[in-house]
Amino acid sequence: MNCNKEKNIKKCTCTYEPCSRKGICCECILYHRKYNEAPACLFPSEVESTYDRSLERLARCYNK
């Protein structure tokens, strides 16, 4: 499977600038999964910018 980094990066909502996984979704998901987190693209923008990627924070976003 080919990764289309250029296409993916246009849709990437991650604001963490030194991130080496931007546009490489499979690596991003594996990285955050390892730490019991979710990738930035699943969070609303106002929450994403806090860099709290915890699954608990993600659940609070959608359980209002």
Number of C-alpha atoms within 10 A of each C-alpha: 3 4 11 11 14 11 11 14 15 10 11 16 19 20 14 13 7 7 10 10 15 21 21 17 18 10 13 17 15 14 15 16 14 9 11 12 18 22 22 23 13 14 21 13 13 8 15 20 15 10 14 15 20 15 16 12 16 20 11 9 13 9 7 5
